[in-house]
């Protein structure tokens, strides 16, 4: 049985599937009867996690140890802000895939308004591994992938309101333009324009950020930290807070 066949079977069979929609972070499906979905079969077919619509997008990060402590030996990845705006915790993103850090740790940016179209730049140097109008992944030198997702559910806009500047497969430097969009246009569609920025496959709560970002030159948005031999942190790692 192929992987595709296994996934269809795990979803309750082709007759149980209403719609399938592929996004850069997930495979969205709508089924007739959720009781027929076999999560164990889906995971055996390669699904990392499954998430129904009854997830809790408002889930907040549990209190605990400082996220940057105890990461000795791992490289520090500094991530630039890909666009101007206000930093928001991933836990406040209205999408459980990001809020529950299913694809990795990171932060989100509520885009600045009143400036017209915004240019979204590469947060790290590397190769554009995947590029859609609403999202892109850059694979850096340290084998780190960073995802920038422009808005929530904006895949449904099918590129409307987005202008690609770079191309998939391009090698870019941090700060190079990749795509432009107008957050005010997304506001008119009813979708959220919030932009998650995620270090893919990083462990939960291992990425932190200063509370605000600049515009020119691109400011440091976040970094994955490690402790140095004196017990401090290499890289920039400030505990985030929400600006109300």
C-alpha positions as CSV (number, residue, x, y, z in Angstrom):
1,X,0.0,0.0,0.0
2,X,1.4,3.4,-1.0
3,X,1.6,6.3,1.5
4,X,-1.2,8.1,-0.3
5,X,-3.4,5.0,-0.1
6,X,-2.6,4.6,3.6
7,X,-3.5,8.3,4.3
8,X,-6.8,7.9,2.4
9,X,-7.6,4.7,4.4
10,X,-6.7,6.5,7.6
11,X,-9.2,9.3,6.7
12,X,-12.0,6.7,6.5
13,X,-11.7,6.0,2.8
14,X,-12.2,8.1,-0.3
15,X,-15.9,8.1,0.2
16,X,-15.4,9.9,3.6
17,X,-13.3,12.7,2.1
18,X,-15.1,15.9,1.2
19,X,-12.1,18.1,0.4
20,X,-8.3,18.0,0.5
21,X,-6.2,21.2,0.5
22,X,-2.4,21.2,0.7
23,X,-0.6,24.0,2.5
24,X,3.1,24.5,3.2
25,X,2.6,23.4,6.9
26,X,-0.1,20.8,6.6
27,X,-2.5,18.8,4.6
28,X,-6.0,20.1,5.3
29,X,-8.9,17.7,4.9
30,X,-12.6,17.9,5.4
31,X,-14.4,14.6,6.1
32,X,-18.0,13.6,6.4
33,X,-17.6,11.5,9.6
34,X,-14.8,12.3,12.0
35,X,-15.5,9.0,13.8
36,X,-14.1,7.1,10.8
37,X,-10.7,8.8,11.0
38,X,-8.0,6.5,12.3
39,X,-5.3,8.8,13.8
40,X,-3.0,5.8,14.5
41,X,-3.1,4.8,10.9
42,X,-2.4,8.4,9.8
43,X,0.7,8.6,12.0
44,X,1.8,5.2,10.8
45,X,1.6,6.6,7.3
46,X,3.9,9.4,8.2
47,X,1.7,12.1,9.7
48,X,3.7,13.8,12.4
49,X,0.6,15.1,14.2
50,X,-3.1,15.3,13.6
51,X,-5.3,18.2,14.7
52,X,-9.1,18.4,14.5
53,X,-11.1,21.7,14.4
54,X,-11.7,21.3,18.1
55,X,-8.2,22.3,18.9
56,X,-7.5,25.3,21.2
57,X,-5.9,28.1,19.2
58,X,-5.9,30.2,22.4
59,X,-3.6,27.8,24.2
60,X,-0.8,29.6,26.1
61,X,2.7,28.4,26.8
62,X,3.0,26.7,30.1
63,X,5.3,28.3,32.7
64,X,8.6,26.6,33.2
65,X,12.3,26.9,32.8
66,X,13.9,29.5,30.7
67,X,13.5,28.2,27.1
68,X,17.1,29.0,26.2
69,X,18.7,27.1,29.1
70,X,20.2,23.8,28.7
71,X,20.9,23.9,24.9
72,X,24.7,23.6,25.2
73,X,26.3,22.4,22.0
74,X,23.5,23.5,19.6
75,X,24.3,26.3,17.1
76,X,22.7,29.7,17.5
77,X,20.5,30.7,14.7
78,X,19.8,34.5,14.6
79,X,16.5,35.3,12.8
80,X,15.8,38.7,11.4
81,X,12.3,40.3,11.4
82,X,11.0,39.6,7.9
83,X,8.6,42.6,8.1
84,X,7.7,45.5,10.4
85,X,5.2,45.1,13.1
86,X,4.4,44.1,16.7
87,X,5.8,40.8,18.1
88,X,3.2,38.4,19.4
89,X,3.6,35.1,21.1
90,X,2.9,32.0,19.0
91,X,0.4,31.0,21.6
92,X,-1.8,33.9,20.5
93,X,-1.9,32.9,16.8
94,X,-5.4,31.9,15.9
95,X,-4.3,28.6,14.5
96,X,-3.6,25.5,16.7
97,X,-0.8,24.3,14.4
98,X,1.2,27.4,15.2
99,X,-0.1,28.1,18.7
100,X,0.8,24.6,19.8
101,X,4.2,24.7,18.1
102,X,3.5,21.7,16.0
103,X,5.9,22.7,13.2
104,X,8.4,24.3,15.6
105,X,9.0,27.2,18.0
106,X,9.0,30.8,17.1
107,X,7.1,34.0,17.3
108,X,4.6,35.9,15.2
109,X,4.4,39.5,13.9
110,X,1.2,41.5,13.7
111,X,2.0,43.5,10.5
112,X,2.3,47.3,10.6
113,X,-0.7,49.1,9.1
114,X,-0.9,52.4,7.3
115,X,2.3,51.9,5.3
116,X,0.7,50.4,2.2
117,X,2.2,47.2,0.8
118,X,4.9,45.7,2.9
119,X,8.0,43.9,1.6
120,X,8.7,40.6,3.4
121,X,12.4,39.8,3.5
122,X,14.4,36.7,4.1
123,X,14.9,36.2,7.8
124,X,18.1,34.2,7.3
125,X,20.6,33.6,4.5
126,X,20.1,30.4,2.5
127,X,18.1,28.8,-0.2
128,X,14.4,29.3,-0.7
129,X,13.4,25.7,-0.3
130,X,9.6,26.3,-0.8
131,X,7.8,29.4,-2.0
132,X,4.1,30.1,-2.2
133,X,2.5,33.6,-2.3
134,X,1.4,33.3,1.3
135,X,4.4,31.4,2.8
136,X,8.0,30.4,2.2
137,X,10.8,28.3,3.8
138,X,14.4,29.2,3.7
139,X,17.0,26.6,4.5
140,X,20.1,28.1,6.0
141,X,23.8,27.1,6.3
142,X,23.4,25.5,9.7
143,X,20.8,23.1,8.5
144,X,18.1,25.2,9.9
145,X,14.8,25.9,8.1
146,X,12.8,29.0,8.9
147,X,9.2,29.3,7.8
148,X,7.5,32.7,7.3
149,X,3.7,32.3,6.9
150,X,1.9,35.4,5.8
151,X,-1.5,35.4,7.4
152,X,-3.7,32.5,8.6
153,X,-5.6,30.4,6.1
154,X,-4.4,32.8,3.4
155,X,-3.7,29.8,1.1
156,X,-7.4,30.2,0.3
157,X,-6.7,33.5,-1.3
158,X,-4.8,31.7,-4.1
159,X,-2.2,34.4,-4.4
160,X,-4.6,37.3,-4.5
161,X,-3.0,40.3,-2.9
162,X,0.6,38.9,-2.9
163,X,3.4,39.7,-5.3
164,X,6.4,37.3,-5.6
165,X,9.8,39.0,-5.8
166,X,12.1,36.0,-5.5
167,X,11.7,32.6,-7.0
168,X,11.8,29.1,-5.4
169,X,15.3,27.8,-5.5
170,X,17.0,31.2,-5.2
171,X,19.9,31.7,-2.8
172,X,19.3,34.8,-0.7
173,X,20.9,36.8,2.0
174,X,19.1,37.8,5.2
175,X,17.2,41.0,4.4
176,X,16.7,40.3,0.7
177,X,13.1,40.8,-0.5
178,X,11.0,37.7,-1.2
179,X,7.3,38.8,-1.5
180,X,5.2,41.9,-1.0
181,X,1.6,42.1,0.3
182,X,-0.8,44.7,1.8
183,X,-2.1,43.6,5.3
184,X,-5.0,46.0,4.8
185,X,-6.1,43.9,1.9
186,X,-6.0,40.7,4.0
187,X,-8.1,42.5,6.6
188,X,-10.8,43.0,4.0
189,X,-11.0,39.2,3.3
190,X,-11.8,38.3,6.9
191,X,-8.6,36.3,7.4
192,X,-6.0,37.2,10.0
193,X,-2.8,38.9,8.6
194,X,-0.7,37.8,11.6
195,X,2.6,36.3,10.4
196,X,4.1,33.3,12.3
197,X,7.9,33.0,11.9
198,X,9.0,29.5,12.9
199,X,12.3,27.7,13.2
200,X,11.1,24.4,11.8
201,X,11.5,21.2,13.8
202,X,12.8,23.2,16.8
203,X,11.6,22.0,20.2
204,X,8.8,23.9,21.9
205,X,9.8,27.2,23.6
206,X,13.4,27.2,22.4
207,X,13.0,30.4,20.4
208,X,12.6,33.8,22.0
209,X,12.3,37.4,20.9
210,X,12.5,41.0,22.0
211,X,9.1,42.6,22.3
212,X,9.3,44.8,19.2
213,X,10.9,44.8,15.8
214,X,12.4,47.6,13.7
215,X,12.2,48.2,10.0
216,X,15.5,49.4,8.6
217,X,17.9,47.7,8.7
218,X,16.0,44.5,9.6
219,X,16.1,44.0,13.4
220,X,16.9,40.8,15.2
221,X,13.6,39.1,15.7
222,X,14.6,36.0,17.6
223,X,17.3,33.4,18.1
224,X,17.7,29.9,19.3
225,X,20.1,30.1,22.3
226,X,22.7,28.0,23.9
227,X,24.7,28.5,27.1
228,X,28.3,29.5,27.0
229,X,31.0,28.1,29.3
230,X,30.4,30.9,31.8
231,X,26.7,30.1,32.1
232,X,25.5,33.0,30.0
233,X,23.8,32.9,26.7
234,X,25.3,33.2,23.3
235,X,23.0,34.9,20.8
236,X,20.2,37.2,21.6
237,X,17.6,35.7,23.9
238,X,15.2,38.0,25.8
239,X,12.0,36.7,27.4
240,X,9.1,37.9,25.2
241,X,6.1,39.8,26.4
242,X,3.0,40.9,24.7
243,X,2.4,44.6,24.0
244,X,-1.2,45.5,24.5
